[in-house]
């Protein structure tokens, strides 16, 4: 069974070897990226849960407490709070952005490598035409046409699921940015509420006539 698959695969010529490498690397990168993004903090509870956890961090799960401890501080001003949330975003962004850039490159490389197979297959076909007729020439032309058609088809079939993974990963990246902005606004609202509650109420001074 495996030998048959390899024989069918190699009918596309030597271009199928780098195409297989691009395919394996693309799916490995994409699956690793999907597995990482599935466990990002915006999937930890609902919006109501986060509002409760910000008010009472001790009731939050351990991973949420570690995140809130890096951002919650009564002494931090607005600029310091923004810098803290940027630091939290840096824990998730750079590594996944590099993997996403690599995945996008591999998705684009698949059809290009297949197109290279088309060029080499056409060269084989034209070489067979230049040699004239005969049974061997017909076989050479058939092999050239196979090399010209099979690699681009495989490259397109590889690129389609890769494009879906890239789209999903970019959407998850935007969801994380929106989530961090939402948590930052909730923290600011909580601090403003605490400040208003703790501020002393000024009473009017009665002046006797």
Secondary structure, 3 states (H helix, E strand, C coil): CHHHHHHHHHCCCCHHHHHHHHHHHHHHHHHHHHHHHCCCHHHCCCHHHHHHHHHCHHHCCHHHHHHHHCCCCCCCCHHHHHHHHHHHHHHHHHHHHHHHHHHHHHHHHHHHHHHHHHHHHHHHHHHHHHHCCCHHHHHHHHHHHHHHHHHHHHHHHHHHHHHHHHHHHHHHHHHHHHHHHHHHHHHHHHHHHHHHHHCCCCCCCCCCC
